[in-house]
Structures are given as structure tokens and as C-alpha cells.
Amino acid sequence: MTALALAACADPVSEMSEVYYRGPGQRVLCAVGIDEGRSDERGIALGLDRARDDGLVVQLYAHVPGRTIALDRLERVLAGARDRGLAHFTYDDFAAGAPASAGIALSFDDASIDEWSAIAEVLDAYDARVTFFIAYYDGFSPAGRDQVRALAARGHAIANHSVRHLRGPDYAERHGVEGWMIDEVRPVAAAMRADGHAPVAFAYPFGARTSELDRALLAEYAIVRSVSFSRDALFVVDPCPE
């Protein structure tokens, strides 16, 4: 069995109960980062173990393969999921009411379409379907949008991550919740739909959310995703407490 390397971990993913999908009815979900410096590999391994043992879906996210997460680290996570018999879920699956089973929901955030496209064959090799939460979609070139279509054609989910990757609560404080929806949320959904996608999930930039923003988003999206930080991260506010 391929195992993730073991190292010291102050806050194993297995102890972060908020990052496990338990089945239909959960509409505000949380993932934990696996980029370098976010979660160590022993903590991730323990999280995969819990998903297997408890029949839950562990939610993990990263940003730029080859930069924020080394390619060999990413492959160790994928191999760890394979060796534990974990199924792959996307946030479109959750939106459709997928029941929980031993699995992994891996997502990538922001706008690194070239790097995402470069790992497409790696994902195929592990039968991995992932979710790409895309920001700055309006700035993608025609070639970049073709790359997004190609990823969708491989079975990956395409989802919204806002126009300019701004902190939602800060923007809403200045311009109102509806102003945030008009300026930062709806334009991406409209552009994606025009390109043949059907985004049903939204990920908060920086994981920054409020219940007021949740209500506005959930009137238009089936699922919203925030993030949870380990206690030794550089963040002082965890938007996904239990």
C-alpha cells in the first residue's frame, strides 16, 4: 500500500469534523487546505483513514499544482485515497443529493487553468473527479475557456469562486449583500452558463462568510463551500467551526 509520509501534526484532518460530508441536507460545507504549510501529510493520512473507517467524505482543497502543492505531494494524496478504496465526489454530486460513503472531495481554487490542465492525465490515472472553483473567469482567454470545457468533458465539476476573489463580508459591508451578489457572484455564473456550464456550487474567497451571505447564495446555489484552518495555521478566525 502507498502511504502518505508521516510527520508531526498539531491538528490532524481526522480531528476536524467540520470537513466531512455526511450526506444530503448539508448545504454549507467546509474543506481543509492541503497546500504546503496548510496540513501536514500525516494529518492528511489520518483524515483519509477516518473517511474510510467512518464512511464519510473528506473535503480537501488546493490551489496551484506544482507551486502551492508539489506534484509528488498531490500524487501521494491521490494514491492514499486509491489505496483506501475511497470514491471521488464533486460538489455537483453533493448538490444532487449524493449519499455519504467512504470518499474524498478534492477541489482546486482560483484561476490556474494552465496548471490544472497539466494534471488532467494524473487525475485520470487515479480515476479522480475534482471540482474547480474558478475566480476571474471573465478574464480567461478563449483558449483558457476551452481548457475549462476540456476539464468538464473529463468529468470534473466547474463552479463559481467570484469575479475578483474579494472577501465577501468586507464587500457586503460597503456595498450591501445584494451589491456583492450583483458585482461578485452573478457575473461568473452568467459567463459560465453562456459557455455551457451549469455551476451549482460557490466557494467563498478566503473562506470568509457570514450567515447573511449564506442565505443570499443558497437562494441561487445548491451548495456553498468555505474552508477550515488547522490551529497552527496563520489565520486567527476559522469560518467553519463545529
C-alpha positions as a LaTeX table, in Angstrom:
\begin{tabular}{lrrr}
\hline
Residue & $x$ (\AA) & $y$ (\AA) & $z$ (\AA) \\
\hline
Met1 & 0.00 & 0.00 & 0.00 \\
Thr2 & 1.22 & 3.50 & $-0.84$ \\
Ala3 & 1.19 & 5.57 & 2.34 \\
Leu4 & 1.48 & 9.25 & 2.92 \\
Ala5 & 4.70 & 10.22 & 4.68 \\
Leu6 & 4.37 & 10.61 & 8.41 \\
Ala7 & 5.36 & 13.83 & 10.12 \\
Ala8 & 4.36 & 15.79 & 13.20 \\
Cys9 & 0.86 & 17.28 & 13.00 \\
Ala10 & $-0.64$ & 19.65 & 15.55 \\
Asp11 & $-4.18$ & 19.31 & 14.19 \\
Pro12 & $-4.83$ & 16.17 & 12.12 \\
Val13 & $-7.53$ & 16.41 & 9.47 \\
Ser14 & $-9.18$ & 13.48 & 11.24 \\
Glu15 & $-9.97$ & 15.78 & 14.19 \\
Met16 & $-11.63$ & 18.46 & 12.04 \\
Ser17 & $-15.15$ & 17.07 & 11.99 \\
Glu18 & $-16.50$ & 20.03 & 10.03 \\
Val19 & $-14.64$ & 18.96 & 6.87 \\
Tyr20 & $-16.54$ & 15.68 & 6.44 \\
Tyr21 & $-19.62$ & 15.44 & 4.24 \\
Arg22 & $-22.26$ & 13.30 & 5.91 \\
Gly23 & $-24.98$ & 13.24 & 3.28 \\
Pro24 & $-27.88$ & 15.23 & 1.83 \\
Gly25 & $-29.12$ & 18.19 & 3.84 \\
Gln26 & $-25.71$ & 19.79 & 4.30 \\
Arg27 & $-25.65$ & 22.93 & 2.17 \\
Val28 & $-22.83$ & 24.89 & 3.84 \\
Leu29 & $-19.73$ & 22.73 & 3.55 \\
Cys30 & $-16.09$ & 23.17 & 4.55 \\
Ala31 & $-12.82$ & 21.89 & 3.16 \\
Val32 & $-9.31$ & 21.87 & 4.60 \\
Gly33 & $-6.27$ & 23.02 & 2.64 \\
Ile34 & $-3.56$ & 20.59 & 1.58 \\
Asp35 & $-1.17$ & 23.12 & 0.04 \\
Glu36 & 2.32 & 23.24 & 1.53 \\
Gly37 & 2.14 & 24.70 & 5.04 \\
Arg38 & $-1.59$ & 24.06 & 5.47 \\
Ser39 & $-1.94$ & 20.43 & 6.59 \\
Asp40 & 0.96 & 18.05 & 7.01 \\
Glu41 & 0.96 & 14.68 & 5.34 \\
Arg42 & 0.44 & 12.63 & 8.46 \\
Gly43 & $-2.63$ & 14.73 & 9.26 \\
Ile44 & $-3.98$ & 14.20 & 5.76 \\
Ala45 & $-3.35$ & 10.45 & 6.01 \\
Leu46 & $-5.29$ & 10.28 & 9.26 \\
Gly47 & $-8.10$ & 12.20 & 7.58 \\
Leu48 & $-8.24$ & 9.67 & 4.76 \\
Asp49 & $-8.30$ & 6.91 & 7.37 \\
Arg50 & $-11.30$ & 8.50 & 9.09 \\
Ala51 & $-13.15$ & 8.85 & 5.79 \\
Arg52 & $-12.60$ & 5.13 & 5.14 \\
Asp53 & $-13.41$ & 3.97 & 8.66 \\
Asp54 & $-16.48$ & 6.18 & 9.25 \\
Gly55 & $-17.94$ & 6.08 & 5.74 \\
Leu56 & $-17.65$ & 9.85 & 5.26 \\
Val57 & $-16.32$ & 12.13 & 2.52 \\
Val58 & $-13.28$ & 14.17 & 3.49 \\
Gln59 & $-13.13$ & 17.54 & 1.74 \\
Leu60 & $-9.66$ & 18.76 & 0.71 \\
Tyr61 & $-8.64$ & 21.71 & $-1.43$ \\
Ala62 & $-5.52$ & 23.15 & $-3.02$ \\
His63 & $-4.61$ & 25.89 & $-5.46$ \\
Val64 & $-1.75$ & 25.57 & $-7.96$ \\
Pro65 & $-0.31$ & 22.12 & $-8.74$ \\
Gly66 & 3.46 & 22.35 & $-8.97$ \\
Arg67 & 3.55 & 25.60 & $-6.99$ \\
Thr68 & 1.35 & 25.74 & $-3.88$ \\
Ile69 & 1.23 & 21.94 & $-3.78$ \\
Ala70 & 4.09 & 19.84 & $-5.10$ \\
Leu71 & 3.09 & 17.32 & $-7.73$ \\
Asp72 & 4.51 & 14.40 & $-5.76$ \\
Arg73 & 2.54 & 15.51 & $-2.69$ \\
Leu74 & $-0.64$ & 15.67 & $-4.76$ \\
Glu75 & 0.02 & 12.18 & $-6.13$ \\
Arg76 & 0.56 & 10.85 & $-2.60$ \\
Val77 & $-2.86$ & 12.18 & $-1.62$ \\
Leu78 & $-4.46$ & 10.61 & $-4.69$ \\
Ala79 & $-2.62$ & 7.33 & $-4.08$ \\
Gly80 & $-3.66$ & 7.41 & $-0.44$ \\
Ala81 & $-7.30$ & 7.75 & $-1.47$ \\
Arg82 & $-6.96$ & 4.93 & $-4.01$ \\
Asp83 & $-5.26$ & 2.58 & $-1.57$ \\
Arg84 & $-8.01$ & 3.13 & 0.99 \\
Gly85 & $-10.73$ & 2.47 & $-1.59$ \\
Leu86 & $-12.16$ & 5.99 & $-1.35$ \\
Ala87 & $-14.62$ & 7.11 & $-4.00$ \\
His88 & $-14.25$ & 10.54 & $-5.61$ \\
Phe89 & $-17.00$ & 13.13 & $-5.23$ \\
Thr90 & $-17.51$ & 16.56 & $-6.74$ \\
Tyr91 & $-19.61$ & 19.37 & $-5.30$ \\
Asp92 & $-22.04$ & 18.76 & $-8.15$ \\
Asp93 & $-22.53$ & 15.30 & $-6.63$ \\
Phe94 & $-23.31$ & 16.88 & $-3.26$ \\
Ala95 & $-25.70$ & 19.33 & $-4.91$ \\
Ala96 & $-27.50$ & 16.36 & $-6.48$ \\
Gly97 & $-28.00$ & 14.80 & $-3.04$ \\
Ala98 & $-25.33$ & 12.12 & $-3.13$ \\
Pro99 & $-25.38$ & 9.92 & $-0.02$ \\
Ala100 & $-22.21$ & 9.86 & 2.02 \\
Ser101 & $-19.83$ & 6.95 & 1.64 \\
Ala102 & $-16.13$ & 6.49 & 2.19 \\
Gly103 & $-14.71$ & 9.10 & $-0.14$ \\
Ile104 & $-12.76$ & 12.22 & $-0.95$ \\
Ala105 & $-13.89$ & 15.53 & $-2.46$ \\
Leu106 & $-10.84$ & 17.30 & $-3.84$ \\
Ser107 & $-11.15$ & 20.83 & $-5.18$ \\
Phe108 & $-8.85$ & 23.47 & $-6.65$ \\
Asp109 & $-9.46$ & 27.18 & $-6.17$ \\
Asp110 & $-8.77$ & 30.39 & $-8.08$ \\
Ala111 & $-7.70$ & 30.60 & $-11.74$ \\
Ser112 & $-4.67$ & 28.43 & $-12.53$ \\
Ile113 & $-6.14$ & 26.90 & $-15.66$ \\
Asp114 & $-2.79$ & 26.01 & $-17.26$ \\
Glu115 & $-1.58$ & 24.15 & $-14.17$ \\
Trp116 & $-4.95$ & 22.44 & $-13.74$ \\
Ser117 & $-4.95$ & 21.30 & $-17.34$ \\
Ala118 & $-1.42$ & 19.96 & $-16.89$ \\
Ile119 & $-2.58$ & 17.49 & $-14.19$ \\
Ala120 & $-5.59$ & 16.22 & $-16.14$ \\
Glu121 & $-3.86$ & 12.95 & $-17.05$ \\
Val122 & $-2.66$ & 12.47 & $-13.47$ \\
Leu123 & $-6.24$ & 12.83 & $-12.25$ \\
Asp124 & $-7.36$ & 10.36 & $-14.92$ \\
Ala125 & $-4.74$ & 7.86 & $-13.77$ \\
Tyr126 & $-6.33$ & 7.81 & $-10.31$ \\
Asp127 & $-9.93$ & 7.95 & $-11.61$ \\
Ala128 & $-10.20$ & 11.22 & $-9.73$ \\
Arg129 & $-13.02$ & 13.66 & $-10.42$ \\
Val130 & $-12.48$ & 17.04 & $-8.78$ \\
Thr131 & $-14.16$ & 20.44 & $-8.55$ \\
Phe132 & $-12.58$ & 23.58 & $-9.97$ \\
Phe133 & $-13.81$ & 26.68 & $-8.14$ \\
Ile134 & $-12.92$ & 29.42 & $-10.62$ \\
Ala135 & $-12.37$ & 33.13 & $-9.99$ \\
Tyr136 & $-11.53$ & 35.77 & $-12.62$ \\
Tyr137 & $-13.41$ & 33.74 & $-15.23$ \\
Asp138 & $-14.27$ & 36.90 & $-17.20$ \\
Gly139 & $-10.55$ & 37.40 & $-17.83$ \\
Phe140 & $-9.98$ & 33.95 & $-19.32$ \\
Ser141 & $-8.91$ & 33.94 & $-22.95$ \\
Pro142 & $-10.87$ & 31.84 & $-25.48$ \\
Ala143 & $-8.10$ & 29.24 & $-25.16$ \\
Gly144 & $-8.46$ & 29.27 & $-21.38$ \\
Arg145 & $-12.20$ & 28.76 & $-21.64$ \\
Asp146 & $-11.58$ & 25.86 & $-24.00$ \\
Gln147 & $-9.35$ & 24.35 & $-21.30$ \\
Val148 & $-12.19$ & 24.67 & $-18.81$ \\
Arg149 & $-14.51$ & 22.89 & $-21.24$ \\
Ala150 & $-11.94$ & 20.14 & $-21.67$ \\
Leu151 & $-11.75$ & 19.60 & $-17.91$ \\
Ala152 & $-15.55$ & 19.47 & $-17.69$ \\
Ala153 & $-15.58$ & 16.91 & $-20.51$ \\
Arg154 & $-13.33$ & 14.68 & $-18.39$ \\
Gly155 & $-15.99$ & 14.63 & $-15.66$ \\
His156 & $-14.74$ & 17.42 & $-13.42$ \\
Ala157 & $-17.14$ & 19.96 & $-11.92$ \\
Ile158 & $-16.90$ & 23.67 & $-12.76$ \\
Ala159 & $-18.01$ & 26.03 & $-10.00$ \\
Asn160 & $-18.03$ & 29.71 & $-9.03$ \\
His161 & $-15.39$ & 31.40 & $-6.87$ \\
Ser162 & $-16.38$ & 35.05 & $-7.55$ \\
Val163 & $-15.30$ & 37.69 & $-10.05$ \\
Arg164 & $-12.31$ & 39.27 & $-8.30$ \\
His165 & $-11.67$ & 36.98 & $-5.32$ \\
Leu166 & $-12.62$ & 39.61 & $-2.75$ \\
Arg167 & $-13.66$ & 38.96 & 0.83 \\
Gly168 & $-17.43$ & 38.75 & 0.74 \\
Pro169 & $-18.17$ & 40.13 & 4.22 \\
Asp170 & $-15.97$ & 43.19 & 3.62 \\
Tyr171 & $-17.54$ & 43.90 & 0.24 \\
Ala172 & $-21.06$ & 43.42 & 1.58 \\
Glu173 & $-20.36$ & 45.80 & 4.46 \\
Arg174 & $-19.53$ & 48.55 & 1.95 \\
His175 & $-21.98$ & 47.73 & $-0.85$ \\
Gly176 & $-24.63$ & 45.50 & 0.70 \\
Val177 & $-25.25$ & 41.81 & 0.24 \\
Glu178 & $-27.18$ & 42.40 & $-2.98$ \\
Gly179 & $-24.35$ & 44.58 & $-4.27$ \\
Trp180 & $-21.92$ & 41.72 & $-3.63$ \\
Met181 & $-24.19$ & 39.27 & $-5.41$ \\
Ile182 & $-24.56$ & 41.61 & $-8.39$ \\
Asp183 & $-20.88$ & 42.53 & $-8.65$ \\
Glu184 & $-19.03$ & 39.42 & $-7.50$ \\
Val185 & $-21.26$ & 36.36 & $-7.82$ \\
Arg186 & $-23.77$ & 36.57 & $-10.66$ \\
Pro187 & $-21.40$ & 37.68 & $-13.47$ \\
Val188 & $-19.34$ & 34.48 & $-13.16$ \\
Ala189 & $-22.43$ & 32.30 & $-13.18$ \\
Ala190 & $-23.76$ & 34.09 & $-16.27$ \\
Ala191 & $-20.46$ & 33.76 & $-18.13$ \\
Met192 & $-20.14$ & 30.09 & $-17.23$ \\
Arg193 & $-23.68$ & 29.33 & $-18.36$ \\
Ala194 & $-23.02$ & 31.12 & $-21.63$ \\
Asp195 & $-20.09$ & 28.75 & $-22.13$ \\
Gly196 & $-22.21$ & 25.67 & $-21.50$ \\
His197 & $-21.51$ & 25.09 & $-17.79$ \\
Ala198 & $-24.11$ & 24.85 & $-15.05$ \\
Pro199 & $-22.48$ & 25.98 & $-11.78$ \\
Val200 & $-24.39$ & 24.76 & $-8.73$ \\
Ala201 & $-21.75$ & 25.41 & $-6.06$ \\
Phe202 & $-19.95$ & 28.53 & $-4.83$ \\
Ala203 & $-16.75$ & 28.68 & $-2.78$ \\
Tyr204 & $-16.08$ & 31.72 & $-0.62$ \\
Pro205 & $-12.80$ & 33.52 & $-1.36$ \\
Phe206 & $-10.55$ & 33.13 & 1.69 \\
Gly207 & $-13.36$ & 31.09 & 3.24 \\
Ala208 & $-14.81$ & 34.37 & 4.53 \\
Arg209 & $-18.55$ & 34.02 & 5.07 \\
Thr210 & $-21.48$ & 35.15 & 7.16 \\
Ser211 & $-24.92$ & 33.65 & 7.66 \\
Glu212 & $-26.36$ & 36.60 & 5.72 \\
Leu213 & $-24.17$ & 35.78 & 2.72 \\
Asp214 & $-25.06$ & 32.11 & 3.08 \\
Arg215 & $-28.77$ & 32.92 & 2.80 \\
Ala216 & $-28.27$ & 35.03 & $-0.31$ \\
Leu217 & $-26.13$ & 32.41 & $-2.02$ \\
Leu218 & $-28.33$ & 29.47 & $-1.08$ \\
Ala219 & $-31.25$ & 31.15 & $-2.82$ \\
Glu220 & $-29.31$ & 30.64 & $-6.06$ \\
Tyr221 & $-26.88$ & 27.77 & $-5.36$ \\
Ala222 & $-27.39$ & 24.28 & $-4.01$ \\
Ile223 & $-24.09$ & 24.24 & $-2.11$ \\
Val224 & $-21.67$ & 26.79 & $-0.66$ \\
Arg225 & $-18.19$ & 25.87 & 0.48 \\
Ser226 & $-15.96$ & 27.58 & 2.98 \\
Val227 & $-12.67$ & 26.41 & 4.45 \\
Ser228 & $-11.41$ & 25.29 & 7.82 \\
Phe229 & $-7.96$ & 26.08 & 9.16 \\
Ser230 & $-5.81$ & 23.95 & 11.41 \\
Arg231 & $-4.93$ & 25.52 & 14.74 \\
Asp232 & $-1.33$ & 26.07 & 13.74 \\
Ala233 & $-2.22$ & 27.99 & 10.55 \\
Leu234 & $-1.55$ & 31.70 & 10.21 \\
Phe235 & $-5.26$ & 32.50 & 10.38 \\
Val236 & $-6.93$ & 33.53 & 13.61 \\
Val237 & $-10.57$ & 33.19 & 12.57 \\
Asp238 & $-11.93$ & 29.84 & 11.49 \\
Pro239 & $-15.06$ & 30.37 & 9.36 \\
Cys240 & $-16.13$ & 26.75 & 9.76 \\
Pro241 & $-16.37$ & 25.97 & 13.49 \\
Glu242 & $-18.30$ & 22.92 & 14.52 \\
\hline
\end{tabular}
